[in-house]
Amino acid sequence: MFLDIATTVRRLAPVRLPGALLVLTFGCTTVAVPVATGEWVTDQVKPLQDRLARLEANATAEKNRLDTLSTRVGEMGNQLTQVRAIATEGRDTANRALQTANAATQKADQGLAKADAVDGRLTRALANRYKRNQVQQFGVTFDTGKSVLSTAARESLQGIVEVLADNPRTPPMWWAIRTAWGRPTTTWN
């Protein structure tokens, strides 16, 4: 029951409802307390129940929306993991391609260096192909007014034949027959 009349009145004071008044008597004190009817309570509770039902429906809808978002976030997390795996694989492939390209570049540089060396040798060989270094000189002379070879001239020609026989890869030689006055008369290869 009520321990304090003032406390009881304060608790019941906000409930000022039309209807009958309940008069309470506690000892020598009498307190009038308003009493609500069932119809009035039903009229007051119905909007609250409707509002509560709407709030519960909204809460359920929000819960469903959050569940959907949570599912989508989980799916996006899985997709992100897959994208990371693909990116890692792509990075690894790119690194391997870079290593292969670097190796190919080194081999190409080596090939280019060899080609440059060969080009240099060929250029020198082509430039020097008509230059001859005199290794040995043989002189064949005719006596003045004579067309017959002397013994010394025959021995000189025999020496030329021996040199050519010993060195079959000897390049061709140019010869000139000079007259007694030092002018060439015939040249052959």
FENGIJO-V802635 format. One record per residue. N is the residue number from 0. SS is DSSP state (~ for helix, > for strand, _ for the rest). PSI is psi in degrees with one decimal (none if undefined). BURIAL is 1 if it has 9 or more other C-alpha atoms within 8 Angstrom, else 0. Layout:
n: (N:N)
ss: (SS:SS)
psi: (PSI:PSI)
burial: (BURIAL:BURIAL)
This chain:
n: (0:1:2:3:4:5:6:7:8:9:10:11:12:13:14:15:16:17:18:19:20:21:22:23:24:25:26:27:28:29:30:31:32:33:34:35:36:37:38:39:40:41:42:43:44:45:46:47:48:49:50:51:52:53:54:55:56:57:58:59:60:61:62:63:64:65:66:67:68:69:70:71:72:73:74:75:76:77:78:79:80:81:82:83:84:85:86:87:88:89:90:91:92:93:94:95:96:97:98:99:100:101:102:103:104:105:106:107:108:109:110:111:112:113:114:115:116:117:118:119:120:121:122:123:124:125:126:127:128:129:130:131:132:133:134:135:136:137:138:139:140:141:142:143:144:145:146:147:148:149:150:151:152:153:154:155:156:157:158:159:160:161:162:163:164:165:166:167:168:169:170:171:172:173:174:175:176:177:178:179:180:181:182:183:184:185:186:187:188)
ss: (_:_:_:_:~:~:~:~:~:~:~:~:~:_:_:_:_:_:_:_:>:>:>:>:>:>:_:_:>:>:>:>:>:>:_:_:_:~:~:~:~:~:~:~:~:~:~:~:~:~:~:~:~:~:~:~:~:~:~:~:~:~:~:~:~:~:~:~:~:~:~:~:~:~:~:~:~:~:~:~:~:~:~:~:~:~:~:~:~:~:~:~:~:~:~:~:~:~:~:~:~:~:~:~:~:~:~:~:~:~:~:~:~:~:~:~:~:~:~:~:~:~:~:~:~:~:~:_:_:_:_:_:_:_:_:_:_:_:_:_:_:>:_:_:_:_:_:_:>:_:~:~:~:~:~:~:~:~:~:~:~:~:~:~:~:~:_:_:_:_:_:_:_:_:>:>:>:>:_:_:_:_:_:>:>:>:>:>:_)
psi: (-175.7:133.0:-32.8:129.5:-39.4:-42.1:-41.9:-41.8:-41.4:-38.4:-36.5:-12.7:-42.2:-20.6:82.5:95.9:149.9:146.6:-157.1:159.4:136.6:126.5:122.2:140.2:125.0:106.6:-119.5:2.6:138.9:132.3:134.8:124.1:128.6:147.8:137.5:149.7:163.8:-38.5:-43.3:-41.0:-43.8:-43.5:-35.0:-34.7:-31.6:-49.6:-33.9:-40.1:-41.2:-45.4:-42.7:-40.6:-42.7:-43.2:-41.4:-40.0:-43.6:-41.4:-40.9:-43.5:-43.0:-38.9:-43.5:-41.9:-42.8:-38.7:-42.5:-46.2:-39.9:-41.3:-44.3:-39.8:-40.8:-42.4:-41.1:-34.9:-42.8:-43.0:-39.7:-40.8:-42.1:-41.3:-40.4:-41.8:-42.5:-41.8:-41.2:-43.3:-41.1:-41.5:-41.9:-42.2:-43.0:-39.9:-42.2:-40.3:-39.7:-42.1:-42.2:-42.3:-40.4:-42.1:-41.7:-38.5:-42.0:-43.6:-39.2:-40.5:-41.4:-43.2:-40.3:-39.7:-42.7:-41.7:-39.6:-40.0:-43.5:-41.7:-42.6:-44.3:-41.9:-40.0:-44.7:-41.4:-41.7:-36.9:-31.1:5.4:-28.7:-0.8:131.4:138.1:129.3:121.6:-46.0:145.5:133.1:134.1:130.5:117.2:153.7:150.7:154.5:127.4:8.4:151.7:7.8:138.9:139.9:170.5:-40.3:-38.1:-38.1:-40.8:-38.2:-44.2:-37.5:-37.5:-38.8:-42.8:-41.3:-42.6:-44.7:-34.5:-37.5:-26.4:79.9:-17.8:12.9:131.3:160.7:151.8:149.7:137.9:146.8:134.4:123.8:145.8:177.4:-23.8:0.0:8.5:136.3:142.1:-34.0:142.1:137.3:165.9:none)
burial: (0:0:0:0:0:0:0:1:1:0:0:1:0:0:0:0:0:0:0:0:0:0:0:0:0:0:0:0:0:1:1:0:1:1:1:1:0:0:0:0:1:0:0:0:0:0:0:0:0:0:0:0:0:0:0:0:0:0:0:0:0:0:0:0:0:0:0:0:0:0:0:0:0:0:0:0:0:0:0:0:0:0:0:0:0:0:0:0:0:0:0:0:0:0:0:0:0:0:0:0:0:0:0:0:0:0:0:0:0:0:0:0:0:0:0:0:0:0:0:0:0:0:0:0:0:0:0:0:0:0:0:0:0:0:0:0:0:0:0:1:0:1:1:0:0:0:0:0:1:1:0:0:1:1:0:1:1:0:1:1:0:0:0:1:0:0:0:0:0:0:0:0:0:0:0:1:0:1:0:0:0:0:0:1:0:0:1:0:0)
